[in-house]
Amino acid sequence: METATKLFLKKGYALTSTRDIAKEIGITQPALYHHFSDKEVLYLDVLSAHCSKVRQQINQVMRRDNLSAKDRLWEITQVFTKNHPNNVYDSWRSTASLLSPSGRRKLEIIFMMDYIEPVSEFFKLPEAKLRPDILPKEAAELFIADLTPLFGSLQQLGGKSISNEQRGKIILDVFLNGVMKH
C-alpha cells in the first residue's frame, strides 16, 4: 500500500500503472490483482487510507489549545503540503474523470469526509471569525483551492527567491486578508 500511495500521489492516477506498482513492490502484476480486482479499487483503497491519515493529522492540529487561529490554519496548511507532493484539487479533478460513476462518488465522499469536513471545523471556531455570508464548508473548499501555488504553478508566487514556507505564509495571509489594502 505504501508504494502504491507514493506512486499515485507523485504521478497521479492516469500515469501510474498497476505494472509500475507491482514492479516497485517486487511482485508480478497478477499477484497484485490477487489482492485488488482492478486499478480503481486499489487507488480508492490507497487514497482512503492516506486521506484518513491526513484527517487524523488535521484533527490533531484542531485539538491543540495553544494555537492562535492563524497559527492553527498554518499548521493545517503544513499537513496538506507534507502529505501531497502535487496540487490536491488538480489531482482529484483529473482522477475523477477517469473513474467509474461509483468510483467518482467514493472519491467525493473521501474528499468531503477527510478534507472538507475537518477543515470546515476550523472555520466553525469563534476565533476563525468567518464572515456570516460564507459557510464553513465553502471556506474550507476555498482554503484548499488557495493552496494551489504551494504545489507549483506557472507564476510562482513571490518568485524563486523565497522559501516554500515564506510562500505558504503569503498565501495564508492573502487568504485571510485579501489582496487589496484596507
FENPEHU-V265792 format. One record per helix or strand of 3 or more residues. SS is the DSSP state (A for helix, B for strand). FROM is the first residue (numbers start at 0). LEN is the number of residues. If there is no record, write none. Layout:
SS;FROM;LEN + SS;FROM;LEN
//
This chain:
A;1;14 + A;17;8 + A;28;7 + A;38;25 + A;68;15 + A;87;9 + A;100;24 + A;125;3 + A;135;11 + A;147;4 + A;163;14
//
